[in-house]
Amino acid sequence: MKRSVGALALATLLLVLPAQADVSKEVLDSISTPDAVETSIGTLKFLDGAPTAETAQKVYDYLDTMRGVDAFLKGMPGASVQALIKGNHQLGAKQAHQVMIMDKLMDSKSLFLTGNTSTMYVIPTLDLKRDGPTVFEAPPGMLGAFNDAWFRYMQDIGPAGPDKGKGGKYLVLPPGYEGDIPGGYFVVKSRTYNVWVFMRASVAKGLDVAAKNVRENLRIYPLSKKDNPPEMEFISGSGVAFNTVHPNNYLFYEHLNEWIQEEHIGMLDPETRGLFAAIGIEKGKPFRPDERMKKNLTDAVAIANAAARTIVWHPRTEGTMEGIEVFPGTNSAWLMAWVDKNVFFNGKDGHTINSDARVMFHYPYTAVTPAMAVSKAGVGSDYGLAFVDSKKMPLDGSKTYKLRIPANPPAKDFWALTMYDNQTRSMLQTGQAHPTVGSQTKGLKKNKDGSYDIYFTPKPPKGYENNWLETVPGRGWFVALRLYGPLEPWIEKTWRPGEIELVE
């Protein structure tokens, strides 16, 4: 019988080992490599442990693809901030004193991850490389936060921030700043040059009142120009088509490279920089993948996109994703945006990164602050997301569904249901520019027991025209339930919405 070279080598090794060497064949088998190994990427061939050239190429292709998948999942936060800032630039808001304002509320024309139609957004962006230390005079009554270029939380604005909702002067410092820091400011130190700032204003007293407060009190300027700051420019994003969502194809890596080149090297830890460098994205060097590498990265982003969508639509509610369900143990489809309401994704012990939880948030959502993940009765806001129906099936735009909101929704301020497009994770574009129904909806029909039936279907059911969100055949969708000023029945889970039921 013909024996393989690997088998002969093992037999020879056993013969020459001293008798007293207690090394069993089982041990040697465990540390040796056969000449042929069957794997999910095909047969890997070796010459007594040395990979053949064909196997080496196959393994490198796999490594490039695997690292490309990991780069997408880990690079998503940065790519998302870059896309948000590019969206501002599309509108003409390129300088610190040029600010996007949704003075007529956000609507479905813009591509913006799970934005709402119920509060007025104000979104400045800062470039500390260009402007150096930057003064940010926040208006009173705002809810918001500073996020760095990798979507890390830096500081709150408003009731959860040092201004306590009264407004005040913040001074945002660039990475490595060693100059004098004047008094009279709330100091925010950034690890990155680019800073994305989001603020929301209540419209309870009217949109015009909210917009006037911002226009009269928001001031942003370089500290070097504090004696002669530029005049503020407010650019409306309402009713305007623009994109703030990162690509899900090969372009993702091109955009990620742009961000790495633009940003401070301290934005990322060495391990993450090394991952990106392994696929050719390294600060100070051109990103020039050859055709083989482009093919591998194109495959990688397709797999990674599927992974992100799987984590969002079908989260494994045990292990690392335990804590994503709003009503655990009930088989409810309602999910939270953050696993265990942890916006730092550092696990239950505070030290172990939960990468799936990070993907779960950054793929469909934006804006990171602990203030949005703290349930305090009557304060702030809380959320439930439903990506599937009561049978855990994806939601079909051609069919009719019904959701019952029980009596007395526990929201001090208001509650709202907003519909989103599966593909863009932005508001579903239909004949309803503001695809939202809730307590602010005029003519919302109430059942005799105080509950509300909300319908999702292409055509409004007779008598429920005000309780209807329009769907589009061929377009999948999901919804977010927002409660502003959530009350104890929501926090204690004694009140819960129904499930989205398929009618026909």
C-alpha positions, -999 to +999 in steps of 0.1 A: +000+000+000+013+034-009+017+057+021+016+095+021+047+115+028+030+129+059+022+094+072+058+083+066+072+113+084+049+106+114+060+069+115+097+079+113+092+104+141+077+077+163+107+054+156+134+080+165+117+093+197+135+081+228+115+054+246+113+075+277+096+104+258+059+100+268+044+114+235+015+094+223+003+090+187-029+108+198-008+139+208+013+138+177-019+135+156-033+166+173-003+188+165+002+175+130-014+184+097-025+157+072-016+161+036-053+168+027-078+186+049-114+190+039-128+225+048-157+248+039-133+265+014-124+233-003-096+208+001-064+222+016-033+203+005+001+201+023+035+184+018+043+171+052+028+202+069+040+227+043+010+243+023+012+239-014+012+271-035-024+265-045-035+261-009-016+292+002-034+313-024-068+298-014-060+306+023-050+342+015-082+347-005-101+335+025-081+357+049-087+388+028-124+380+026-127+373+063-109+405+072-130+424+047-161+411+065-147+421+099-136+455+085-172+462+074-187+452+108-161+471+128-158+501+104-196+508+103-196+534+131-170+556+113-185+551+079-219+562+093-205+594+108-187+602+075-220+597+056-239+619+080-213+647+076-213+643+038-251+647+040-247+680+057-222+690+030-246+681+002-270+707+017-242+733+018-236+731+056-198+727+053-185+752+079-191+751+117-214+781+115-235+765+088-261+743+104-287+719+091-321+724+107-353+704+101-374+735+106-404+718+090-395+684+106-377+655+090-396+637+062-392+607+040-373+626+012-340+624+030-322+591+036-314+592+073-313+562+095-345+559+115-351+596+119-383+608+135-410+632+124-420+643+159-392+665+171-371+692+153-336+681+144-307+705+145-274+689+133-241+709+133-208+693+124-173+704+136-139+702+119-113+706+146-084+701+122-095+731+102-108+753+130-089+742+161-107+746+195-143+754+187-170+772+208-205+757+208-231+779+224-261+756+230-296+770+231-318+762+262-342+734+261-323+711+237-317+674+239-285+661+222-249+651+224-215+653+209-203+622+190-168+618+176-158+606+142-161+569+153-196+575+167-183+574+203-202+594+229-184+625+242-208+647+261-245+654+265-262+687+257-294+696+276-309+682+308-284+653+309-255+676+301-236+702+322-258+730+310-288+712+327-312+722+299-305+759+304-281+762+275-244+772+278-210+775+262-191+743+253-155+743+242-146+714+220-108+706+219-090+687+191-070+656+198-037+662+215-045+698+223-019+713+248-027+750+246-044+772+273-080+764+281-099+796+290-125+795+318-162+799+314-168+768+292-179+732+295-148+715+281-152+686+257-120+668+246-122+649+213-102+619+201-110+629+165-110+659+143-145+655+130-173+658+155-210+652+148-235+670+170-272+661+171-299+680+189-336+676+191-361+703+201-396+698+213-423+713+191-450+712+218-452+750+216-450+750+178-423+746+151-418+783+147-411+787+184-386+759+184-369+772+153-367+807+166-351+795+198-323+778+178-318+807+154-315+832+182-293+812+206-272+787+187-237+800+179-207+780+167-173+794+159-135+788+163-122+800+196-097+821+176-126+841+162-145+846+195-142+884+192-156+885+157-175+852+151-190+845+117-227+850+113-247+818+116-263+802+086-293+779+091-299+755+061-332+737+060-331+700+054-369+696+054-384+684+021-349+679+005-336+647-010-301+640+003-283+609+016-266+602+050-263+564+048-230+546+041-227+523+011-233+485+014-211+476-016-174+478-024-175+516-021-177+511+016-140+504+017-132+534-005-152+556+019-136+540+050-101+547+035-111+584+030-121+586+067-089+569+079-067+593+058-086+624+070-087+616+107-063+617+136-043+584+140-056+582+175-091+577+164-085+539+164-067+515+186-037+496+171-056+463+167-084+479+146-058+499+126-041+466+120-072+450+107-078+477+082-042+477+072-044+440+065-068+448+036-048+478+024-064+507+043-036+524+062-031+560+072-006+578+050-006+551+023-027+549-009-054+523-010-048+505-043-063+470-042-056+448-073-084+430-091-080+399-069-084+420-038-113+440-052-130+407-059-124+394-024-137+427-008-167+427-030-175+392-017-167+403+018-190+433+019-219+411+005-214+386+034-209+414+059-241+432+048-260+399+051-245+394+086-255+429+097-291+424+084-293+390+101-282+404+134-309+431+131-338+411+117-331+378+135-310+385+166-300+355+187-317+364+219-293+343+240-256+348+246-243+381+236-277+394+224-295+385+256-310+418+267-322+430+233-359+420+238-382+446+253-404+419+268-381+389+274-397+355+278-429+365+259-420+357+223-427+393+215-411+408+184-404+442+201-367+449+204-346+476+219-320+496+200-293+488+226-286+454+242-291+459+279-294+496+271-256+498+270-245+525+245-208+516+251-212+480+239-188+468+266-208+439+279-223+432+313-189+433+330-181+467+314-149+454+299-158+430+271-169+444+238-201+430+224-196+433+187-230+420+177-247+446+199-226+473+182-237+461+148-273+459+160-272+496+168-251+511+141-266+494+111-301+508+115-296+537+140-276+569+147-269+592+177-251+577+208-258+590+243-265+573+276-294+597+280-313+579+252-309+546+270-320+555+305-356+549+315-367+575+339-404+581+344-417+611+326-382+621+313-366+617+278-377+590+255-378+553+251-382+530+221-394+497+208-386+483+173-405+457+154-388+442+123-410+412+119-447+402+125-462+381+153-450+349+135-415+363+132-419+368+094-405+398+076-431+425+069-445+425+033-455+458+017-482+441-004-501+427+026-523+441+053-513+441+090-528+454+122-513+465+154-533+472+186-520+499+209-537+492+243-555+519+262-535+546+280-502+545+262-477+553+290-462+585+276-463+618+295-457+639+264-467+618+233-463+584+216-456+578+179-452+550+154-430+556+125-425+534+095-391+526+078-378+510+046-359+477+051-334+487+024-325+522+034-334+520+071-348+555+065-384+565+064-405+546+039-412+568+009-449+568+001-477+593-004-473+601+033-443+625+036-443+620+074-450+582+078-460+585+114-492+580+135-496+585+172-511+607+199-502+638+178-522+626+148-555+645+143-586+623+142-569+592+155-597+567+160-600+552+195-618+519+202-645+517+229-620+502+254-595+531+248-572+511+226-561+520+190-559+498+160-532+509+135-532+494+100-503+489+076-514+484+041-512+500+006-548+514+008-564+528+040-592+507+055-625+524+055-630+544+087-594+541+097-578+566+073-562+584+103-550+552+118-531+541+087-495+539+075-491+533+038-470+504+026-457+498-009-459+464-027-424+451-032-409+471-003-403+456+031-407+477+062-404+480+100-416+503+126-404+522+157-426+529+187-414+561+205-427+572+239-417+607+249-418+609+287-422+572+292-442+563+324-439+535+349-462+510+331-437+510+302-406+510+323-420+482+345-434+463+315-469+462+328-481+478+296-470+465+263-481+470+227-497+442+207-478+424+180-481+432+143-506+407+130-511+397+094-547+403+084-545+393+047 
